[in-house]
Amino acid sequence: MSGLRSGGQAGAFELRELGENGPLRPDERLDTVGFFCPIPIIKTGARMRGMEEGEILEVISDDRVILVDLPNWCRGGGHEYLGHSEAGREIHLFVRKGARKTAPGAGKARDLR
Amino acid sequence: MNTSGRIKALGLISGGLDSTLAARVLMEQGIEVHGLNYSTGFCTNDQRRALGRAGEEPHRLRNEALRAGADLGIEVEIVPVEKDYFGIVVNPKFGHGAHMNPCIDCRIFMLQKSKARMDELGAHFLFTGEVLGQRPMSQHLAALQTIEKEAGLEGLLLRPLSAHHLPETLPEKRGWVDRARLLAIAGRSRRGQLALAQTFQIGEFPQPSGGCCSLTDDTFSRRLRDVLDHQVPFEPGTQDPVLLKVGRHFRVSHEVKVVVGRDEAENQFLERLRRGRWCFEVPDAGSPLVLVQGEPDEDLRKLIAAIAARYSSRRSESSVEVQATRDDRAETIRVAPAADTFLEQCRI
């Protein structure tokens, strides 16, 4: 991914810092400053449901645990975690929406039961 | 309907070993697994995050359900249920466990919510990592059956780890799941699970402790009970549950309670809540921040000042000056530090 560099492995997840000369242009921005995980993750999930595959969401948070939780959430949900940058206490994290794994409200399975 | 043609299962994923294994056992059969995790407001990890103690390693506070979802490669959806959940904490149909933990109602609550989500997602059935006989209150046979029935899930709830000890479910009868490849784990020993973890090469999972829910904690439960008994305003999903984890708590009258910070992180947390409330501190000394809930009269303010003095670095002096403030109102109170015998009487 241009404009990104990989940081070191920190346990089970890869923390990626955004490069200096590759600003990402997010399609949408979500400010979760003041909320603690899992609330920023819940809000991210809700916002991403309304976005299209391939679009980028910027999540702003001041809870450092999001540096672990958001990459994990992306890995499980099939989204691409693009990395983060920091500005004072604020962390800016970038996620590219992946192909939908689960179609919300995709109909009933009652006919199978 | 489910257009992929694959059988889809929806499971309660805590991130602990049992739910991880249950998901993995089903995935081995080619079943599509989707995870749910409920945010109740009583998760000790979430509360530690909100306290924001400096130097806490983010890894240790991570959400284990999300970590398990990442390792399994399945989506885990976190569902906020704090307000609804509080109803069963206050008034559980099947009662509390040793503390304020409504374990049976908790399972029923989560499964009822999951059933609705199962229908929305077009999933075929639900599963949990429950193990027969592992927990005394909620995992004996009668409890498992009660939970299933009360949640309206008879026949649709699979417990893959203990399946061979339980009646055949619809997913097994219909051939969606191969019963022969499910397991017969039971009891409190975790030997079976650990062996299975090795088979699946699952290396990372939190140690089972049962300590991840504040409602099983003695002190937290006592303080929550006090809140309910004294009709203290309490809003689930806010800082209110976190406050019950922070500091020393003393009830000084039916209407008034004080919280004494024990260290810098707790003082800072209390500081964030001081707007509109009385706060007490000993100036020019090592002092806790003492936050007051309720409206103390002059006599009570003296008493609270004595508590602040007792936990300050001037505790051995006979007379200590304490600053009491509420928003822009301030007064100075000179008192003798409170006696420990008195404090023990009103400690919550």
Interface residues (C-beta under 8 A of the other chain):
Chain A: A10 G11 A12 F13 F36 C37 P38 I39 I41 I42 G45 D63 R64 V65 L67 V68 D69 P71 N72 W73 C74 R75 G76 G77 G78 K101 T102 A103 P104 G105 A106 G107 K108 A109 R110 D111 L112 R113
Chain B: M1 N2 T3 K8 H34 G35 S39 D46 R49 A50 G52 P58 H59 L61 R62 N63 L66 R67 G69 A70 D71 L72 G73 I74 E75 V76 E77 I78 V79 P80 D119 E120 L121 G122 A123 H124 L156 L170 R174 W176 E204
